[in-house]
């Protein structure tokens, strides 16, 4: 990209090493904008901002580090599922959910686009190697207790 300080790896597969994982949504797709995707946030120190800007929009996060999110569509144009490959240090499949603060490496594919007058680059999440797994453990479900029915003849208020 002319006139910028960022290095763009166009139409190339790269390994992004030594990042922390947060908010991994890799076990089942999510649809925040109407399309099913897999998503993970990569966190890194400020010293890596320039390097990581080649893969996406870098922003500061609440813990003082910097982050980008990488995504992958859950289905390709042929309607085939496209899960993210997740492996450990020996390249064995990881079955556990990835918790915040886990560490590892990422394979990503970056390409330039020019569609309908919009230009830029996109990075696609391909695979994750977890080098230090913090297992995600869902919080205990919060729910109401079973209560005895309350009988009252008073009208129910719509004000909350």
C-alpha positions in Angstrom: 0.0 0.0 0.0 1.7 3.1 -1.2 2.3 5.9 1.3 2.0 3.8 4.4 4.5 2.4 6.9 2.9 -1.0 7.1 4.3 -4.0 5.4 1.5 -5.9 3.6 2.0 -9.5 2.8 -0.3 -9.8 -0.2 -1.6 -13.1 -1.4 0.7 -14.9 1.0 0.4 -17.3 3.8 2.3 -16.3 7.0 2.9 -17.6 10.5 2.3 -15.1 13.2 4.3 -16.2 16.2 4.1 -15.7 19.9 0.7 -14.0 20.4 -1.8 -14.3 23.2 -5.3 -15.6 22.4 -8.5 -13.9 23.7 -12.2 -14.4 23.0 -11.7 -17.5 20.8 -14.9 -18.5 19.0 -13.6 -21.5 17.2 -15.7 -24.4 18.4 -18.8 -23.2 16.6 -19.4 -20.3 14.3 -20.8 -16.9 15.5 -22.8 -14.5 13.4 -22.2 -10.9 14.6 -22.9 -9.4 11.1 -25.2 -12.0 9.5 -22.5 -14.3 8.2 -21.3 -17.3 10.2 -17.6 -16.9 11.1 -14.9 -18.1 13.4 -13.1 -15.4 15.3 -10.1 -14.9 17.7 -8.4 -11.9 19.1 -4.6 -11.8 19.0 -2.9 -9.7 21.7 0.7 -8.5 21.7 2.9 -5.7 23.2 3.1 -2.2 21.7 6.5 -3.0 20.2 4.8 -5.3 17.7 2.2 -2.7 16.4 3.8 -2.0 13.1 4.4 -5.7 12.4 0.8 -6.7 13.3 -0.8 -3.8 11.3 0.0 -5.9 8.2 -2.7 -8.3 9.3 -5.5 -6.0 10.4 -6.6 -3.0 12.3 -4.5 -2.7 15.4 -6.2 -1.2 18.5 -5.3 -0.9 22.2 -7.2 -3.1 24.6 -8.0 -2.7 28.3 -4.9 -4.5 29.6 -2.5 -2.1 28.0 -1.6 -4.5 25.2 -2.6 -4.1 21.5 -4.8 -6.5 19.5 -6.2 -7.5 16.1 -9.0 -9.9 15.4 -8.7 -12.6 12.7 -11.8 -14.3 11.3 -12.7 -17.1 8.9 -16.0 -17.7 7.2 -17.6 -20.9 8.5 -18.6 -22.0 4.9 -17.0 -21.5 1.6 -18.8 -20.5 -1.6 -19.6 -24.2 -2.3 -21.4 -24.4 1.1 -18.7 -26.6 2.5 -17.8 -26.2 6.2 -14.4 -24.6 6.8 -13.3 -25.1 10.4 -10.1 -23.6 11.8 -7.4 -26.2 12.4 -6.2 -26.1 16.0 -3.2 -28.1 17.1 -0.7 -28.4 20.0 3.1 -28.2 19.9 3.3 -31.7 18.5 0.7 -30.9 15.8 -2.0 -33.1 17.5 -5.6 -31.7 17.4 -6.6 -29.6 20.4 -10.1 -30.7 21.6 -10.2 -28.3 24.6 -11.7 -24.8 24.3 -9.0 -22.0 24.2 -9.3 -19.7 27.2 -8.2 -16.1 27.5 -4.4 -15.7 27.9 -3.5 -18.9 26.0 -0.4 -18.5 23.8 0.6 -19.7 20.5 1.1 -19.2 16.8 -1.3 -18.5 13.9 -1.2 -19.3 10.2 -3.0 -16.6 8.2 -3.6 -15.8 4.6 -3.5 -12.2 3.5 -4.7 -10.8 0.2 -5.5 -7.4 -1.4 -8.9 -6.6 -2.8 -10.4 -4.0 -5.1 -14.2 -4.4 -5.2 -16.7 -1.8 -6.3 -14.3 1.0 -5.7 -13.2 -0.2 -2.3 -9.6 -1.2 -1.9 -7.7 -2.8 1.0 -6.4 -6.0 2.4 -8.0 -8.9 4.2 -6.4 -11.5 6.5 -8.0 -14.9 6.8 -7.5 -17.2 9.8 -6.2 -20.6 8.7 -4.9 -22.5 11.7 -3.8 -22.1 15.3 -1.0 -23.8 17.2 -1.5 -23.6 20.9 1.8 -23.5 22.8 0.5 -22.7 26.3 -3.2 -23.7 26.8 -5.4 -22.1 29.4 -8.5 -24.2 29.2 -11.7 -22.2 28.9 -14.1 -23.2 31.6 -17.6 -21.7 31.3 -18.9 -19.9 34.4 -21.5 -21.7 36.4 -24.9 -20.9 34.9 -26.8 -18.2 36.7 -30.4 -19.0 37.0 -33.4 -18.4 39.2 -34.4 -20.7 42.1 -37.7 -22.5 41.8 -40.2 -20.6 43.9 -43.6 -21.3 45.1 -46.3 -19.6 43.0 -47.5 -16.3 44.4 -51.2 -15.7 44.1 -52.3 -12.1 44.0 -55.2 -10.2 42.7 -53.3 -7.0 42.2 -52.5 -5.8 38.7 -49.0 -6.4 37.4 -47.1 -3.2 36.7 -45.5 -2.7 33.3 -43.0 -0.3 34.8 -39.6 -1.8 35.4 
